[in-house]
Amino acid sequence: MGFAVAEAAAKKGFKVTLVAGPVALKTPKGVERIDVVSAREMFAAVQEAVNEDGDDVVFIATAAVADFRPKRKADKKLKKGEMTTTLELVKNPDILKSVKRKSGTLVKVGFAAETNDLLKEAARKCREKGLAFIVANDVTKAGAGFGKDTNIVTFLTAEGEMKPLELMSKRLVAKKIIDFIVSRR
């Protein structure tokens, strides 16, 4: 979804920086890509990107990194006999919630992939993360969610406005997201 949104924004004439984890997808035409491996790398890359010179920045987080990471990183391969049965975890930063600009306008948009209480959970995330709007999708629906070229989403604004969309390609969803952002400016 992130690559489709980056492509749609670039086609609309926006300067686009795509911060991506390890994927085999091609960078869309006209998009600057920053590859990262860890959540902390992604956090740093996002903070740097949103604080580049410019008056207005729209930050769209299409997917969340893992909420937790191992407390200790092994410096070598762990053999079966060396492993413990306890894995200690620490929280990763909530990139969407904590991203801020030093100056200028920042519009934040997020996604909520849910399996139950879609609109309630999306509204909560929208409030707690300080979003202009959230793109909510019930990943249990046929044709929606991960590993598909289609999605079914509802836009939910901070003011409570809802705009449900029917099943469509992720590219068309991405175009509608960018059009919705432009229409609200």
Salt bridges, closest charged atoms under 4 A:
GLU7 OE1 - ARG171 NE 2.67
ASP35 OD1 - ARG33 NE 2.74
GLU52 OE1 - LYS15 NZ 2.75
ASP56 OD2 - ARG185 NH2 3.90
GLU82 OE2 - LYS76 NZ 3.42
GLU88 OE1 - LYS71 NZ 3.76
GLU88 OE2 - ARG72 NH2 2.71
ASP94 OD2 - LYS129 NZ 2.44
GLU114 OE2 - LYS125 NZ 2.52
GLU121 OE1 - ARG124 NH2 2.77
GLU128 OE1 - ARG124 NH1 2.84
GLU159 OE1 - ARG184 NH2 2.84
GLU161 OE1 - ARG184 NH1 3.16
ASP179 OD1 - LYS12 NZ 3.02
ASP179 OD2 - LYS175 NZ 2.74
